[in-house]
Amino acid sequence: MANRPDPRGRPTVPFESVEPGADVGSFSYVLDEKTVSRHLQSTQQTPYADGPFAPLSILAADGVNLADRHYDISQSVHAAQRLEVAALPRLGSTLTVRGRAAAKWVHKGRRYVEIETETRDDAGVRIATGVTTGVVVYSDHRADDGQRPKAREPALGGEAPLESLTPLERVMTREAMVLYEPEGEVNLHTDDEVARAVGLPASIATGTLFLAYVFDLLYRHYGFASLAGTTLDVRIRLPVFAGDRIVTTGEVLERAAGRDRLRVACNGPHGAVIVGTASVRGRT
């Protein structure tokens, strides 16, 4: 099963030949009603009431989706994500994502690739920049190359919080996991057989699905005016399975220059599935 041919004819990620700075390619997608509706339903969010915009969380998958357009990543997992939102994604617009390889390394037998992305709309407006870190094949166990000690760890800080946000609780469902993926997609997020082939007990939710809970938490607390300029830097630490109850938390660590810096986390039955930091425009 692990060596099955990709039904879409994509090659495997050419880890040995990946060179930092090399162009990964590009792809475009339309923020049409169907795309946005599927995303909102699977992530259990409601549309913004303040204008015809798509949720910021849809941008967090740009790096993963860029890789998916060019390579077979059906047995890959998302390990870390940094995203800086420059402008709100408008409904009906076409977004183009371009990326380049930033780094690669082997840690604890697993191959990691880091991709830097930039997303612009059809008017040329820069919507977001990001850094996506992925494990090429979850079941790989190879000798470490010594280039990196581990996947990039966000600087959490040990400060006592100034304020704690009201937690957001969600229960992951298999329906949400399937709905989040493109229609008909077969990968370790939708198919138990693929997941077991790479050493997982069952299919797992893709990281950007429950990363959306962090965006929703921030929006609920800070409101629409805070969305542009949001920065998120997180590591995805544990898998999330159907039936897992996820509690998303945020703690304000610092207020300066009109912005709040927060420690954010998504906590599941077996510990923190996401840890990281966020920066948003403070409430006035």
Residue, then its C-alpha position, 0 to 999 in steps of 0.5 A: m500500500a505504501n508504494r501504490p501509484d498515485p491515481r493523479g499521476r503525481p511524482t513523490v516529493p524529490f527530497e534528495s534533489v530539493e535545493p533551498g531557494a528552488d521554485v516549487g511552482s504555483f497554483s490558483y484557486v477561486l474563492d467561490e461559494k462552494t469552496v468557502s462553504r465547504h471550508l466553513q462547514s468542515t471547520q465549524q465557522t460562520p461567515y464574517a458578518d462585516g463583508p464578503f470575505a473568506p475566513l483567514s483560515i482558508l489561507a493556512a492551507d496554501g502551502v500544503n495545497l501548493a505541494d499537493r498540486h505538484y506532488d503526491i503528498s497523500q502519506s505526508v503530514h503537516a508539522a508546522q505553519r507560519l502565516e502573516v495575513a496582509a489583506l483579507p481574502r475577498l469572496g469571488s476573487t482568484l488567489t495565486v500561490r507561489g512557493r520556493a523551497a526554504a530548507k530540508w532536513v532529517h530528524k528522528g528518521r523523518r524527512y522534513v521540507e519547508i516551503e515559503t509561500e506568497t499568496r496574491d489576489d487577481a488584482g495583484v494585492r498581497i494577501a498572505t505570506g507563509v512558511t509550511t513545514g511538512v513530513v514527506v512520508y510519515s512512515d519513513h525512518r532514515a538516518d538523521d542528517g544533522q542539519r536541524p535538531k527538529a521541526r521549527e519550534p515557535a518562541l512561546g515564552g514563559e510569561a504569566p498571561l495578562e488575560s485568558l481568552t474564553p476557550l473554544e471547544r470543538v469535536m472532530t468528526r469524520e465528516a468534517m475530515v472528509l469535507y475539508e479535503p477535495e472531493g474524492e481525495v484519498n489520503l491519510h486524512t480520508d482513508d483508514e487504509v492509507a493511514r494504517a500503511v504509514g503507521l497510524p491507527a486510523s485516518i487523522a485530521t489535516g493540521t490546517l483543519f484544527l488550526a482553523y479553530v485558532f483563527d476562529l478563537l481570535y476572531r470571536h475575541y478581537g472582532f473583524a477589525s483585528l483580522a488584517g495583520t494577524t500573524l500565526d506561528v505554530r507547531i502541530r505536535l500530535p494527530v487528531f482523530a475522529g471523535d477527539r474533543i479539541v479545546t482551543t485556548g489563547e493567553v495574552l502575553e504582551r500588549a504593545a504598539g496597539r497589538d496583542r501577542l498571545r500564546v495559543a494552543c489546541n488541546g486534545p485527549h492526549g495533550a497539546v495538538i497545536v502550540g504556538t504564538a499569535s499576534v493581532r491588532g488589539r481591541t480598542 
